[in-house]
Amino acid sequence: MTSSRDRRIAKELADIQADRDNSGVYAAPVDGVNLIHLKGTIPAPPETPYAGGTYEIDIQIPDNYPFKSPVMRFITRIWHPNVSSQTGAICLDTLGSGWSPVQTIKTALLSLRMLLESPNPKDPQDAEVARMLVENPEQFAIVAQDWAVRHAGAAKQDTDVKKWMKKNVKETSPQAADVNRHVSSAIRIIPVYKGYSKDLVDRFVSMGFDVDAVVDAFLYVGIDRNNGQDYELEEAYMGDITARLLGEQ
């Protein structure tokens, strides 16, 4: 019997294939069959030192996916502060503490593509590369592009690193973001739990799902209200609820 995890992965891969022309990213089983070991590809963003290159990504799917992020690393060598120049290991919140079951293999690959456009030397995976980016960005661009040409099939080009760096300056002030959070909180509709424990529902809400959608999924799957008391759901129910929330049922 196919597990809910495998059904989800198969659906995600079909979505990636259907949207490949728009998103540019791709993923498929390494051996054409095994859904827990995939190879992804991402095109480098234009106007970066990596432009014109295509990067291969090794993707390992854990047993408890989507509750735990896929494990990804660059197969193609890359000169980037958030990727190990030796092993391809990646430092990215989306693939760790910032992961949520609402995310997908495609969104993870798109996050990696965005990482090429917006590197973060303050949270490096490769300290040597990060130091070069901070202290000598022009030299960083030269080396990054050389690696893109040698390893990722990019064509030699002139890169305006100053323009590339300027694009990544954040313009939203902390004060404005704080005001937005308070406004959103003030207009939030009071949720209805329909007899389910708030703590039980909130465990899914914390993953990024809407309260009403979680409660509807509980009702669809047939989750016991347990007199409004909190309790631990069996893993099979967790998978069915998540599948419902993601539109897979």
Contacts in CASP RR format, 6 or more apart in sequence:
PFRMAT RR
TARGET T0000
AUTHOR 0000-0000-0000
METHOD contacts of the structure
MODEL  1
MTSSRDRRIAKELADIQADRDNSGVYAAPVDGVNLIHLKGTIPAPPETPY
AGGTYEIDIQIPDNYPFKSPVMRFITRIWHPNVSSQTGAICLDTLGSGWS
PVQTIKTALLSLRMLLESPNPKDPQDAEVARMLVENPEQFAIVAQDWAVR
HAGAAKQDTDVKKWMKKNVKETSPQAADVNRHVSSAIRIIPVYKGYSKDL
VDRFVSMGFDVDAVVDAFLYVGIDRNNGQDYELEEAYMGDITARLLGEQ
4 236 0 8 1.000
4 239 0 8 1.000
4 240 0 8 1.000
4 242 0 8 1.000
4 243 0 8 1.000
4 248 0 8 1.000
5 61 0 8 1.000
5 63 0 8 1.000
5 64 0 8 1.000
5 65 0 8 1.000
5 66 0 8 1.000
5 239 0 8 1.000
6 35 0 8 1.000
7 243 0 8 1.000
7 248 0 8 1.000
8 65 0 8 1.000
8 66 0 8 1.000
8 242 0 8 1.000
8 243 0 8 1.000
8 246 0 8 1.000
8 248 0 8 1.000
9 35 0 8 1.000
9 36 0 8 1.000
9 61 0 8 1.000
9 65 0 8 1.000
9 105 0 8 1.000
10 35 0 8 1.000
11 248 0 8 1.000
12 104 0 8 1.000
12 105 0 8 1.000
12 106 0 8 1.000
13 27 0 8 1.000
13 28 0 8 1.000
13 29 0 8 1.000
13 35 0 8 1.000
13 38 0 8 1.000
13 105 0 8 1.000
15 104 0 8 1.000
15 106 0 8 1.000
16 23 0 8 1.000
16 25 0 8 1.000
16 26 0 8 1.000
16 27 0 8 1.000
16 105 0 8 1.000
16 106 0 8 1.000
17 26 0 8 1.000
17 28 0 8 1.000
19 106 0 8 1.000
20 26 0 8 1.000
23 106 0 8 1.000
23 109 0 8 1.000
23 110 0 8 1.000
24 42 0 8 1.000
24 43 0 8 1.000
25 40 0 8 1.000
25 41 0 8 1.000
25 42 0 8 1.000
25 43 0 8 1.000
25 106 0 8 1.000
25 109 0 8 1.000
25 110 0 8 1.000
25 113 0 8 1.000
26 40 0 8 1.000
26 41 0 8 1.000
27 38 0 8 1.000
27 39 0 8 1.000
27 40 0 8 1.000
27 41 0 8 1.000
27 57 0 8 1.000
27 59 0 8 1.000
27 105 0 8 1.000
27 106 0 8 1.000
27 109 0 8 1.000
28 38 0 8 1.000
28 39 0 8 1.000
28 40 0 8 1.000
29 35 0 8 1.000
29 37 0 8 1.000
29 38 0 8 1.000
29 39 0 8 1.000
30 37 0 8 1.000
30 38 0 8 1.000
30 39 0 8 1.000
31 37 0 8 1.000
35 61 0 8 1.000
36 60 0 8 1.000
36 61 0 8 1.000
37 59 0 8 1.000
37 60 0 8 1.000
37 61 0 8 1.000
38 59 0 8 1.000
38 60 0 8 1.000
38 61 0 8 1.000
38 70 0 8 1.000
38 105 0 8 1.000
39 56 0 8 1.000
39 57 0 8 1.000
39 58 0 8 1.000
39 59 0 8 1.000
39 75 0 8 1.000
40 56 0 8 1.000
40 57 0 8 1.000
40 58 0 8 1.000
40 59 0 8 1.000
40 109 0 8 1.000
41 54 0 8 1.000
41 55 0 8 1.000
41 56 0 8 1.000
41 57 0 8 1.000
42 54 0 8 1.000
42 55 0 8 1.000
42 57 0 8 1.000
42 109 0 8 1.000
42 110 0 8 1.000
42 112 0 8 1.000
42 113 0 8 1.000
42 116 0 8 1.000
43 52 0 8 1.000
43 53 0 8 1.000
43 54 0 8 1.000
43 55 0 8 1.000
43 113 0 8 1.000
44 50 0 8 1.000
44 51 0 8 1.000
44 52 0 8 1.000
44 53 0 8 1.000
44 54 0 8 1.000
44 55 0 8 1.000
44 113 0 8 1.000
44 116 0 8 1.000
44 148 0 8 1.000
44 152 0 8 1.000
44 154 0 8 1.000
45 51 0 8 1.000
45 113 0 8 1.000
45 114 0 8 1.000
45 116 0 8 1.000
45 117 0 8 1.000
46 52 0 8 1.000
47 159 0 8 1.000
47 160 0 8 1.000
47 163 0 8 1.000
47 164 0 8 1.000
47 167 0 8 1.000
48 116 0 8 1.000
48 117 0 8 1.000
48 159 0 8 1.000
48 164 0 8 1.000
49 79 0 8 1.000
49 140 0 8 1.000
49 141 0 8 1.000
49 142 0 8 1.000
49 144 0 8 1.000
49 145 0 8 1.000
49 148 0 8 1.000
49 159 0 8 1.000
49 161 0 8 1.000
49 164 0 8 1.000
50 78 0 8 1.000
50 80 0 8 1.000
50 116 0 8 1.000
50 144 0 8 1.000
50 145 0 8 1.000
50 148 0 8 1.000
50 152 0 8 1.000
50 154 0 8 1.000
51 148 0 8 1.000
51 154 0 8 1.000
51 157 0 8 1.000
51 159 0 8 1.000
52 148 0 8 1.000
52 152 0 8 1.000
52 153 0 8 1.000
52 154 0 8 1.000
52 155 0 8 1.000
53 148 0 8 1.000
53 152 0 8 1.000
53 153 0 8 1.000
53 154 0 8 1.000
54 76 0 8 1.000
54 152 0 8 1.000
54 153 0 8 1.000
55 74 0 8 1.000
55 75 0 8 1.000
55 76 0 8 1.000
55 78 0 8 1.000
55 112 0 8 1.000
55 116 0 8 1.000
55 152 0 8 1.000
56 74 0 8 1.000
56 75 0 8 1.000
56 76 0 8 1.000
57 72 0 8 1.000
57 73 0 8 1.000
57 74 0 8 1.000
57 75 0 8 1.000
57 109 0 8 1.000
57 112 0 8 1.000
58 72 0 8 1.000
58 73 0 8 1.000
58 74 0 8 1.000
58 75 0 8 1.000
59 70 0 8 1.000
59 71 0 8 1.000
59 72 0 8 1.000
59 105 0 8 1.000
60 70 0 8 1.000
60 71 0 8 1.000
60 72 0 8 1.000
61 70 0 8 1.000
62 68 0 8 1.000
62 69 0 8 1.000
62 70 0 8 1.000
62 71 0 8 1.000
64 235 0 8 1.000
66 101 0 8 1.000
66 103 0 8 1.000
66 104 0 8 1.000
66 242 0 8 1.000
67 101 0 8 1.000
67 238 0 8 1.000
67 242 0 8 1.000
68 99 0 8 1.000
69 94 0 8 1.000
69 95 0 8 1.000
69 96 0 8 1.000
69 98 0 8 1.000
69 99 0 8 1.000
69 103 0 8 1.000
69 108 0 8 1.000
70 95 0 8 1.000
70 105 0 8 1.000
70 108 0 8 1.000
71 95 0 8 1.000
72 90 0 8 1.000
72 95 0 8 1.000
72 108 0 8 1.000
72 112 0 8 1.000
73 87 0 8 1.000
73 88 0 8 1.000
73 89 0 8 1.000
73 90 0 8 1.000
74 83 0 8 1.000
74 88 0 8 1.000
74 90 0 8 1.000
75 88 0 8 1.000
76 151 0 8 1.000
76 152 0 8 1.000
77 85 0 8 1.000
77 88 0 8 1.000
77 147 0 8 1.000
77 151 0 8 1.000
78 85 0 8 1.000
78 88 0 8 1.000
78 116 0 8 1.000
78 144 0 8 1.000
78 147 0 8 1.000
78 148 0 8 1.000
78 151 0 8 1.000
78 152 0 8 1.000
79 85 0 8 1.000
79 129 0 8 1.000
79 140 0 8 1.000
79 143 0 8 1.000
79 144 0 8 1.000
79 146 0 8 1.000
79 147 0 8 1.000
79 148 0 8 1.000
80 115 0 8 1.000
80 116 0 8 1.000
80 119 0 8 1.000
80 126 0 8 1.000
80 129 0 8 1.000
80 144 0 8 1.000
81 119 0 8 1.000
81 120 0 8 1.000
81 121 0 8 1.000
81 124 0 8 1.000
81 125 0 8 1.000
81 126 0 8 1.000
81 129 0 8 1.000
81 130 0 8 1.000
81 133 0 8 1.000
82 90 0 8 1.000
82 91 0 8 1.000
82 92 0 8 1.000
82 115 0 8 1.000
82 119 0 8 1.000
82 120 0 8 1.000
82 123 0 8 1.000
82 124 0 8 1.000
82 125 0 8 1.000
82 126 0 8 1.000
83 89 0 8 1.000
83 90 0 8 1.000
83 91 0 8 1.000
83 115 0 8 1.000
83 125 0 8 1.000
83 126 0 8 1.000
84 90 0 8 1.000
84 125 0 8 1.000
84 126 0 8 1.000
85 126 0 8 1.000
85 128 0 8 1.000
85 129 0 8 1.000
86 126 0 8 1.000
89 125 0 8 1.000
90 112 0 8 1.000
90 115 0 8 1.000
90 125 0 8 1.000
91 123 0 8 1.000
91 124 0 8 1.000
91 125 0 8 1.000
92 111 0 8 1.000
92 112 0 8 1.000
92 115 0 8 1.000
94 103 0 8 1.000
94 107 0 8 1.000
94 108 0 8 1.000
94 111 0 8 1.000
95 108 0 8 1.000
95 111 0 8 1.000
100 207 0 8 1.000
100 208 0 8 1.000
101 207 0 8 1.000
101 242 0 8 1.000
101 246 0 8 1.000
102 207 0 8 1.000
102 208 0 8 1.000
102 209 0 8 1.000
102 245 0 8 1.000
102 246 0 8 1.000
117 167 0 8 1.000
117 168 0 8 1.000
118 167 0 8 1.000
118 168 0 8 1.000
119 133 0 8 1.000
119 168 0 8 1.000
121 129 0 8 1.000
121 130 0 8 1.000
121 131 0 8 1.000
121 133 0 8 1.000
121 134 0 8 1.000
122 130 0 8 1.000
124 130 0 8 1.000
129 140 0 8 1.000
132 139 0 8 1.000
132 140 0 8 1.000
132 143 0 8 1.000
133 140 0 8 1.000
137 161 0 8 1.000
137 162 0 8 1.000
137 165 0 8 1.000
138 161 0 8 1.000
140 161 0 8 1.000
141 159 0 8 1.000
141 161 0 8 1.000
141 164 0 8 1.000
145 154 0 8 1.000
145 156 0 8 1.000
145 157 0 8 1.000
145 159 0 8 1.000
148 154 0 8 1.000
149 155 0 8 1.000
149 156 0 8 1.000
191 201 0 8 1.000
191 211 0 8 1.000
191 212 0 8 1.000
191 215 0 8 1.000
192 211 0 8 1.000
192 212 0 8 1.000
192 215 0 8 1.000
193 201 0 8 1.000
193 211 0 8 1.000
193 215 0 8 1.000
194 215 0 8 1.000
194 218 0 8 1.000
194 219 0 8 1.000
194 225 0 8 1.000
195 225 0 8 1.000
195 228 0 8 1.000
196 215 0 8 1.000
196 218 0 8 1.000
196 223 0 8 1.000
196 225 0 8 1.000
196 228 0 8 1.000
197 226 0 8 1.000
197 228 0 8 1.000
197 229 0 8 1.000
197 230 0 8 1.000
197 231 0 8 1.000
199 230 0 8 1.000
200 230 0 8 1.000
200 231 0 8 1.000
200 233 0 8 1.000
201 211 0 8 1.000
201 214 0 8 1.000
201 215 0 8 1.000
201 218 0 8 1.000
204 214 0 8 1.000
204 217 0 8 1.000
204 241 0 8 1.000
204 242 0 8 1.000
204 245 0 8 1.000
205 211 0 8 1.000
205 214 0 8 1.000
209 245 0 8 1.000
213 245 0 8 1.000
214 241 0 8 1.000
214 245 0 8 1.000
216 244 0 8 1.000
217 241 0 8 1.000
217 244 0 8 1.000
217 245 0 8 1.000
218 241 0 8 1.000
220 244 0 8 1.000
220 249 0 8 1.000
221 237 0 8 1.000
221 240 0 8 1.000
221 241 0 8 1.000
221 244 0 8 1.000
223 233 0 8 1.000
223 237 0 8 1.000
223 241 0 8 1.000
233 241 0 8 1.000
240 249 0 8 1.000
243 249 0 8 1.000
END
